[in-house]
Amino acid sequence: MMRSVVLPVFFLVGALTIHAAGEPGIIKGADEFEFVYRVKLPEITGTARIWIPLAKTDAFQTVSVEELNIPMKWDKIQDRDYGNDICVVNAQPQDSGKTIELRYKVVRKEKAAYPAGNADAARYLRPEKLVPINETFKTLAEKAVAGKTDDLERAKALYVRSRHQPHAV
């Protein structure tokens, strides 16, 4: 029997950021940085399936692969909902302790906020099964959006809150 294993993926992102006045976390123009996914596999006693997102170039970023160090067999698949590329590793007990590392050079272009259509808004606002829903998170969200009058202001407030105080109550 195969079981799926969710492994912590550590993000090491070094970025030179220039913040616009009054808009923390908003980069003006372009931003260049190195992005690294690094996972050390735990002890594996059976078969484990590991999914790792693969960065790719699009209209808002140019991605150069500097290193894909995946020391076991893997397949590249594409997410049918969003078209994202995903590395799928079927790890075995002999893969225990191995390190997977994906290293990218990324140049991001500024992407201004834009209004979502009703279909997009409904899709992105529906609950996700992997996102916890409880009183703590509800309280954090309510505090973050207090006094905000429109969806864009509320979205920015939640984003800033999640980046600068992810665990504060």
Secondary structure, 3 states (H helix, E strand, C coil): CCEECCCCCEEEEEECCCEECCEEEEECCEEEEEEEEEEECCCCCCCEEEEEEECCCECCEEEEEEEEECCCCEEEEECCCCCCEEEEEEECHHHCCCEEEEEEEEEEECCCCCCCCHHHHHHHHCCCCCCCCCHHHHHHHHHHHCCCCCHHHHHHHHHHHHHHCCCCC
